[in-house]
Amino acid sequence: MILVTGGAGFIGSNLVAALTERQSAAVYVCDRMDSAEKRLNLEKHAVAGIIEPEALLAWLDGEGAATETIFHLGAISATTEQNSEILLDNNVTLPTALWRWCASHGCRLIYASSAATYGDGAHGFDDDPTPLAMAALEPLNRYGKSKQLFDLDAVLMANMGCHPPQWVGLKFFNVYGPNEYHKGGQRSVAVQLFEQINKTAQVQLFKSHRPDYEDGAQLRDFIWVEDCVAVMLWLYDTPNVSGIFNCGTGAARSFAELANACFKALGHPVNIKYIDTPERLRSHYQYFTEARMERLRKAGYDRPFTTLEDGVARYIKKYLQTNDPHR
């Protein structure tokens, strides 16, 4: 038995699709089925059951007691969330309870951390797992801080010898791909640019307000969602690997390059308008993110990552332009 929390969400539903295609284990999903889009994310896949989040811990102590691996991808993931209590309950207290359950039941745990833990990148993007290095990071929002808190808790519990037989935290960078349509304003820039081009044949990008970056040259580590799934499946197939790892491509690309890839996939001439970054965002706007991937490579993951151009073309042509956009 495998449990995927957040399994009707973006990354979770792509993972569920891959796990059910394997047909090697019963796959259960824990999620709040509160939108038509999330229901469509699971429609094609034969999951063994869906558990309401409020019933999760009771389910694990009952019907789910034989669960062998938990992929914990459920979270409050909005970077704009200001309610610290909700963030702590969902992003720290719940995963801590799952960690302890897994440790006592011999169940493996692979969970979603976030690149938001790195803040503006002043301390770099090295997935150094030592508590001192992790505590030095300065997230820019409460969501990032909640993820940092649990990462610290996980490392400290592991160092004390209280841990699941396998435990992995993945710091996802800028993920894009199918099944993110329910996320509203938190959807990837790729799908938002696609919609702008379809509507106006133009995209709007933020100007640079730093002399060392040209307009549109702000950089992100954009990663195709199927690459994230490939990493998780490799970890599932490699139970001797534990720790906290970045999950990006290791190659930062600019917003202008992303826009160019979208125009090319759609067959439109490039037409970019640069607008001022809103004043409220300028003080904590990130100009550069790039995952350091040496630790995951050293652990044995050797699959190449999809290029931005190939991922965007696949996303647009296979999903966004079709009548059946869900994986």
C-alpha positions as CSV (number, residue, x, y, z in Angstrom):
1,M,0.0,0.0,0.0
2,I,1.2,3.5,-0.9
3,L,-0.4,6.7,0.4
4,V,0.0,10.0,-1.5
5,T,-1.2,13.0,0.5
6,G,-2.1,16.0,-1.7
7,G,-2.7,13.3,-4.3
8,A,-5.3,15.3,-6.2
9,G,-3.1,18.4,-6.3
10,F,-0.5,19.3,-8.9
11,I,2.6,17.3,-8.2
12,G,0.7,14.7,-6.3
13,S,-1.7,13.8,-9.1
14,N,1.2,13.4,-11.5
15,L,2.8,11.0,-9.1
16,V,-0.4,9.1,-8.6
17,A,-0.7,8.7,-12.4
18,A,2.8,7.2,-12.5
19,L,2.3,4.9,-9.5
20,T,-1.0,3.6,-10.8
21,E,0.5,3.0,-14.2
22,R,3.0,0.7,-12.5
23,Q,0.2,-1.5,-11.1
24,S,2.6,-2.8,-8.4
25,A,0.8,-1.5,-5.3
26,A,-2.6,-0.2,-4.1
27,V,-2.4,3.6,-4.2
28,Y,-4.5,5.6,-1.8
29,V,-5.0,9.4,-1.9
30,C,-5.5,11.8,0.9
31,D,-6.9,15.1,-0.3
32,R,-9.7,17.5,0.0
33,M,-11.8,17.1,-3.2
34,D,-13.1,20.6,-3.3
35,S,-12.9,21.5,-7.0
36,A,-13.8,20.0,-10.3
37,E,-10.2,20.4,-11.5
38,K,-8.9,18.3,-8.6
39,R,-11.4,15.6,-9.4
40,L,-10.4,15.7,-13.0
41,N,-6.7,15.3,-11.9
42,L,-7.6,11.8,-10.6
43,E,-10.3,10.8,-13.1
44,K,-8.2,8.6,-15.3
45,H,-6.4,6.8,-12.5
46,A,-7.5,3.7,-10.5
47,V,-6.8,4.8,-7.0
48,A,-7.7,2.3,-4.2
49,G,-9.4,4.9,-2.1
50,I,-9.6,8.6,-1.1
51,I,-9.2,9.7,2.5
52,E,-10.4,13.1,3.9
53,P,-7.5,14.9,5.6
54,E,-9.3,15.1,8.9
55,A,-9.6,11.3,8.9
56,L,-6.0,10.6,7.9
57,L,-4.4,9.7,11.2
58,A,-7.3,7.5,12.2
59,W,-7.2,5.8,8.8
60,L,-3.5,5.0,9.3
61,D,-4.2,3.4,12.7
62,G,-6.9,1.3,11.1
63,E,-7.4,0.3,7.5
64,G,-4.1,2.0,6.4
65,A,-1.9,0.3,9.0
66,A,-0.2,-1.8,6.3
67,T,0.9,1.3,4.4
68,E,4.5,0.8,3.3
69,T,5.4,4.2,1.9
70,I,3.9,7.7,2.3
71,F,4.5,10.4,-0.2
72,H,3.5,13.5,1.8
73,L,2.8,16.2,-0.7
74,G,-0.2,17.8,1.0
75,A,0.4,21.3,2.4
76,I,-0.8,24.8,2.6
77,S,1.4,25.9,-0.4
78,A,0.3,29.5,-1.0
79,T,3.2,31.8,-0.6
80,T,0.7,34.6,0.3
81,E,-0.8,32.7,3.3
82,Q,-0.6,34.9,6.4
83,N,-2.3,32.7,9.0
84,S,0.6,31.3,10.9
85,E,-1.6,28.9,12.9
86,I,-2.9,27.2,9.8
87,L,0.6,27.0,8.3
88,L,2.0,25.4,11.4
89,D,-0.9,23.0,11.8
90,N,-0.6,21.8,8.2
91,N,3.0,22.2,7.3
92,V,4.7,21.3,10.7
93,T,2.4,19.5,13.1
94,L,0.8,17.1,10.6
95,P,4.1,16.0,8.9
96,T,5.6,15.6,12.4
97,A,2.8,13.2,13.3
98,L,3.3,11.4,10.0
99,W,7.0,11.1,10.7
100,R,6.5,9.6,14.1
101,W,3.8,7.2,12.7
102,C,6.2,6.1,10.0
103,A,9.1,5.7,12.4
104,S,7.0,3.5,14.7
105,H,5.4,1.4,11.9
106,G,8.5,0.9,9.7
107,C,6.9,3.0,6.9
108,R,9.0,5.0,4.5
109,L,8.3,8.8,4.1
110,I,9.1,11.0,1.2
111,Y,7.8,14.5,1.7
112,A,7.7,17.9,-0.1
113,S,9.9,20.6,1.2
114,S,10.3,23.8,-0.9
115,A,12.9,26.1,-2.5
116,A,11.1,28.8,-0.6
117,T,13.2,27.9,2.3
118,Y,16.2,29.6,0.6
119,G,14.6,33.0,0.7
120,D,16.3,35.5,-1.6
121,G,19.3,33.1,-2.1
122,A,21.7,35.3,0.0
123,H,22.9,32.1,1.6
124,G,23.0,30.1,-1.7
125,F,20.9,27.1,-2.8
126,D,23.0,24.3,-1.4
127,D,20.9,21.5,0.2
128,D,23.4,21.2,3.1
129,P,21.5,19.0,5.6
130,T,23.3,20.2,8.7
131,P,21.1,22.0,11.2
132,L,23.4,25.0,11.4
133,A,23.3,25.6,7.6
134,M,19.5,25.0,7.5
135,A,18.8,27.4,10.4
136,A,20.9,30.1,8.6
137,L,18.4,30.3,5.7
138,E,16.0,33.2,5.7
139,P,12.7,32.4,3.9
140,L,10.9,35.5,2.6
141,N,7.3,34.4,3.6
142,R,5.5,32.4,6.2
143,Y,5.0,29.4,3.9
144,G,8.8,29.1,3.4
145,K,9.4,29.5,7.1
146,S,6.9,26.6,7.9
147,K,8.8,24.4,5.4
148,Q,12.1,25.3,7.0
149,L,10.8,24.5,10.5
150,F,9.8,21.0,9.5
151,D,13.1,20.4,7.6
152,L,14.9,21.3,10.8
153,D,12.7,19.0,12.9
154,A,13.2,16.2,10.5
155,V,17.0,16.5,10.6
156,L,17.1,16.8,14.3
157,M,14.8,13.8,14.8
158,A,16.9,11.8,12.4
159,N,20.1,12.7,14.2
160,M,18.5,11.5,17.4
161,G,17.8,8.1,15.8
162,C,14.0,8.6,15.6
163,H,13.3,8.3,11.9
164,P,11.5,6.1,9.3
165,P,13.5,3.4,7.6
166,Q,13.8,5.8,4.6
167,W,13.1,9.5,4.8
168,V,13.5,12.1,2.1
169,G,12.6,15.8,1.9
170,L,12.6,17.3,-1.6
171,K,13.1,21.0,-2.1
172,F,11.0,21.6,-5.2
173,F,12.0,24.6,-7.3
174,N,9.7,26.2,-10.0
175,V,7.6,23.2,-11.2
176,Y,5.4,23.5,-14.2
177,G,3.2,21.0,-16.1
178,P,-0.3,19.5,-16.4
179,N,-2.8,19.3,-13.5
180,E,-1.9,22.6,-12.0
181,Y,-5.1,24.4,-13.2
182,H,-6.8,24.5,-9.8
183,K,-4.0,26.6,-8.3
184,G,-5.3,30.0,-9.5
185,G,-2.7,32.7,-9.1
186,Q,-0.2,30.1,-7.8
187,R,0.0,28.3,-11.2
188,S,3.3,28.3,-12.9
189,V,4.5,31.2,-15.0
190,A,4.4,28.9,-18.1
191,V,0.7,28.4,-18.1
192,Q,0.1,32.1,-17.3
193,L,2.2,33.1,-20.3
194,F,0.4,30.6,-22.5
195,E,-2.9,32.3,-21.5
196,Q,-1.6,35.8,-22.2
197,I,-0.4,34.8,-25.7
198,N,-3.7,33.2,-26.5
199,K,-5.6,36.2,-25.4
200,T,-3.4,39.1,-26.6
201,A,-0.5,37.7,-28.7
202,Q,1.7,39.4,-26.1
203,V,3.2,38.6,-22.7
204,Q,4.0,41.0,-19.9
205,L,7.1,40.5,-17.8
206,F,8.5,42.5,-14.9
207,K,11.2,45.0,-15.6
208,S,14.5,44.6,-13.7
209,H,15.0,47.1,-11.0
210,R,18.7,46.1,-10.5
211,P,21.5,47.4,-12.7
212,D,23.1,43.9,-12.9
213,Y,20.0,42.3,-14.6
214,E,18.4,43.3,-17.9
215,D,14.7,43.4,-18.2
216,G,13.4,39.8,-18.4
217,A,16.8,38.4,-17.4
218,Q,15.7,37.4,-13.9
219,L,16.4,33.8,-13.5
220,R,14.6,30.7,-12.1
221,D,15.2,27.0,-12.0
222,F,12.2,25.8,-14.0
223,I,11.5,22.0,-13.7
224,W,9.1,19.9,-15.7
225,V,6.7,18.1,-13.3
226,E,7.5,14.7,-14.9
227,D,11.1,15.1,-13.8
228,C,10.0,15.6,-10.2
229,V,8.0,12.4,-10.5
230,A,11.0,10.6,-11.9
231,V,13.1,11.7,-8.9
232,M,10.4,10.5,-6.5
233,L,10.0,7.1,-8.3
234,W,13.8,6.7,-8.2
235,L,13.8,7.4,-4.5
236,Y,11.0,4.8,-4.0
237,D,13.1,2.3,-5.9
238,T,16.2,3.2,-4.0
239,P,15.2,2.8,-0.3
240,N,18.7,3.1,1.0
241,V,18.8,6.8,0.2
242,S,17.7,9.3,2.9
243,G,18.1,13.0,3.5
244,I,17.1,16.4,2.2
245,F,17.7,17.1,-1.5
246,N,17.0,19.8,-4.0
247,C,14.7,19.0,-6.8
248,G,15.5,21.3,-9.7
249,T,17.4,21.1,-12.9
250,G,20.5,22.8,-11.7
251,A,20.3,25.2,-14.7
252,A,18.7,28.6,-14.1
253,R,16.8,30.1,-17.1
254,S,15.4,33.6,-17.6
255,F,11.8,34.7,-17.8
256,A,12.5,36.0,-21.3
257,E,13.8,32.5,-22.4
258,L,10.6,31.0,-20.9
259,A,8.5,33.5,-22.9
260,N,10.4,32.8,-26.1
261,A,9.8,29.0,-25.6
262,C,6.1,29.7,-25.2
263,F,5.9,31.8,-28.4
264,K,7.9,29.2,-30.3
265,A,5.6,26.3,-29.2
266,L,2.6,28.3,-30.2
267,G,4.1,29.5,-33.5
268,H,3.7,33.2,-32.6
269,P,6.3,36.0,-33.1
270,V,8.0,37.1,-29.9
271,N,6.1,40.1,-28.4
272,I,7.2,41.0,-24.8
273,K,6.1,44.1,-22.9
274,Y,8.1,44.9,-19.8
275,I,6.2,46.5,-16.9
276,D,7.3,47.8,-13.5
277,T,7.5,45.3,-10.7
278,P,4.8,46.4,-8.1
279,E,6.4,48.4,-5.3
280,R,5.0,45.9,-2.7
281,L,7.1,43.1,-4.3
282,R,10.4,44.9,-5.0
283,S,12.0,44.5,-1.6
284,H,11.7,40.7,-1.6
285,Y,11.6,39.9,-5.3
286,Q,14.0,37.1,-6.2
287,Y,16.3,37.7,-9.2
288,F,18.0,34.3,-9.2
289,T,17.3,30.7,-8.1
290,E,19.2,27.7,-9.1
291,A,19.2,24.3,-7.4
292,R,22.6,22.8,-6.6
293,M,22.1,19.2,-7.6
294,E,25.4,17.6,-6.6
295,R,24.0,15.8,-3.5
296,L,21.2,14.0,-5.5
297,R,23.7,13.1,-8.3
298,K,26.1,11.8,-5.7
299,A,23.3,9.7,-4.2
300,G,23.0,8.0,-7.6
301,Y,20.3,9.8,-9.6
302,D,21.7,10.0,-13.1
303,R,18.7,10.8,-15.3
304,P,19.0,14.0,-17.4
305,F,16.5,16.8,-16.8
306,T,14.1,18.0,-19.5
307,T,15.2,21.3,-21.1
308,L,13.0,24.3,-20.7
309,E,12.3,24.4,-24.5
310,D,11.3,20.7,-24.6
311,G,9.2,20.8,-21.4
312,V,7.3,24.0,-22.5
313,A,6.6,22.5,-26.0
314,R,5.4,19.3,-24.5
315,Y,3.2,21.1,-22.0
316,I,1.6,23.4,-24.6
317,K,1.1,20.9,-27.4
318,K,0.1,17.8,-25.4
319,Y,-1.9,19.4,-22.7
320,L,-2.8,23.1,-22.9
321,Q,-3.9,23.1,-26.5
322,T,-5.9,19.9,-26.2
323,N,-9.5,19.2,-25.1
324,D,-8.1,16.7,-22.5
325,P,-5.5,18.7,-20.6
326,H,-5.2,16.5,-17.5
327,R,-2.6,13.8,-17.2
